[in-house]
């Protein structure tokens, strides 16, 4: 019988949690996301790639050939 009571308490806790979440949901509304603005390639500068990484990419047939 104690197993039955434990299950019942778990169900009650879940129902209470769902109710609490439903009441709080309007307070957690996220702002709508805007699309990122593309950056012109001419504005991208100062990127350095270590020589070992450049050699690794150069050795990959998908990128180096």
C-alpha positions as CSV (number, residue, x, y, z in Angstrom):
1,X,0.0,0.0,0.0
2,X,2.9,2.4,0.6
3,X,3.9,2.1,-3.0
4,X,0.4,3.2,-4.1
5,X,0.7,6.3,-1.8
6,X,4.2,7.2,-3.2
7,X,2.9,7.0,-6.7
8,X,-0.1,9.2,-5.8
9,X,2.2,11.8,-4.2
10,X,4.4,11.8,-7.3
11,X,1.3,12.4,-9.5
12,X,0.2,15.2,-7.3
13,X,3.6,16.8,-7.3
14,X,3.7,16.6,-11.1
15,X,0.3,18.2,-11.3
16,X,1.3,21.0,-9.0
17,X,4.5,21.6,-10.9
18,X,2.7,21.8,-14.2
19,X,0.2,24.2,-12.6
20,X,3.0,26.4,-11.3
21,X,4.7,26.4,-14.7
22,X,1.5,27.3,-16.5
23,X,1.0,30.3,-14.1
24,X,4.6,31.5,-14.6
25,X,4.8,31.0,-18.4
26,X,3.6,34.5,-19.2
27,X,6.4,35.9,-17.1
28,X,9.0,34.0,-19.2
29,X,8.0,35.2,-22.6
30,X,11.1,35.5,-24.9
31,X,11.7,38.4,-27.2
32,X,11.3,37.6,-30.9
33,X,14.6,36.9,-32.5
34,X,15.7,39.0,-35.4
35,X,17.8,37.7,-38.2
36,X,21.5,38.5,-38.0
37,X,22.7,41.2,-40.4
38,X,25.2,39.9,-42.9
39,X,28.7,41.3,-42.7
40,X,30.4,42.3,-45.9
41,X,33.6,40.2,-46.6
42,X,35.6,43.4,-46.9
43,X,34.9,44.1,-43.2
44,X,36.3,40.7,-42.1
45,X,40.0,41.2,-41.3
46,X,42.5,40.3,-38.7
47,X,41.7,36.6,-38.8
48,X,44.8,34.5,-38.4
49,X,45.0,30.7,-38.9
50,X,47.9,28.7,-37.3
51,X,50.1,27.1,-39.9
52,X,49.4,23.6,-38.6
53,X,45.6,24.2,-39.1
54,X,46.2,25.6,-42.6
55,X,48.3,22.5,-43.5
56,X,45.6,20.2,-42.1
57,X,42.9,21.8,-44.2
58,X,45.2,21.9,-47.2
59,X,45.7,18.1,-46.9
60,X,42.0,17.4,-46.9
61,X,40.9,16.5,-50.4
62,X,37.6,18.3,-49.9
63,X,39.3,21.6,-49.3
64,X,42.9,21.4,-50.6
65,X,42.5,20.1,-54.1
